[in-house]
Amino acid sequence: MGRTSIYKMMAEGKFPKPVNTLGRSVAWLESEVDEWMMDRIDEKRGSSVPKTRY
């Protein structure tokens, strides 16, 4: 996904919020992004994918 898409989804509450690091840099918690990805898979495939939560 591109930067514009990510920030648009964040503004809509559809993607995890970043954590401020140094200066203008940001990072995302891997566990939150993993959970977001699993939720997208669940939406597409249903609950057939085993859930691994961190």
N, C-alpha and C positions, 0 to 999 in steps of 0.2 A: 504494500500500500504506500501511496505517496504521502508526503508531509501534509499537503492540503487536505486530503481525505481523512487523515488521522485527526487533525485539529478540528475539522468540521464535525466528525463523529464525537469527539470529546465535548464540543459545545452542545451537542444534542443529547449528551449523557449516554452515548452508545459505545464508548471506549474508555478504558481506565484513565484517570488523571495522572499526569507525570509528577515526579518528585523533583524539586529544584536542587541542582547540584551546585556547581560553581559558576558565578556570573550568569550568563544567559543560557547555560546548558541545562538540560533536563534529562531524566532517565525514568524508565518505567519499572515497576516491580515485576520480575519475571513471573511470579506466582499469579499476579493479577492478569497479566497478558495471557498466560496459559489457561486460566479459568475463562477468560473472554473467548479464546479460540475454541475451547471445548463447548462452550455455550453455542457458538456458531455452528459447530458440527452437529450438536444435538438438534438444533433448529432444522438443519438440512436432512439429517438421517433419522431423527427420532432418538429414542433412548437406547438404540442398539449398541452404541459405543460405550464401553465401560468408563465410568467417571473416575479420574484420578485427580484429587484435589490436594494442593500443597499447603 
